């Protein structure tokens, strides 16, 4: 019975570490600040003058 608990706890720890690594690299790849640097939002004045 003890081996099943050790196996289960070890599996949960390995899955948690793999999830953290996956989440870390996804957050690095999808840097939110890059979206504003590469494609900034248009100014409100430009938006209203182009529609008229």
N, C-alpha and C positions, 0 to 999 in steps of 0.2 A: 504493500500500500504506500509505503514511503517513496518508493521509486516513481510511482505515478505522480505524487505531489511535486517531487523534485523536477520531473520531466515537464510537468505543466507550468510550474513557476519559471523554469528555464526558458521554455518556449515563449511565454508571455514577455519575458525580459528581452529575448532576441527580437521578437516582433516589435516591441516598443522602440528598441534601438534602431531597427531598420526603418520604422515609421519616422523617427526623428531625423535620421539621415536624409530620407526622401524629402521630408518637409523642408529641411534646411536648404537643400540644393534647389528645390522648386522655388523657394522664396528668393534665393540668390539669382536664379535665372529670370524670374519675373519681377524685376525691380520696379516698383510702382513709380519711383521718381523719374525713371527713364521715359515714361510715357509723356510726362509734361515737358521734359527737355527736348525730346525728339519732335513732338507734335503739340505745341502749346495751344491752349484754348483761345479762340479769337476774342478780341475785345468786344464789348457790348456795342460800342460806337460803330465799329466796322460792320457788325452784323445788321444794324438798323439801316446804315447807308446803302448797303448792297441790296437790300430788299425793296428800296423805293424806286 
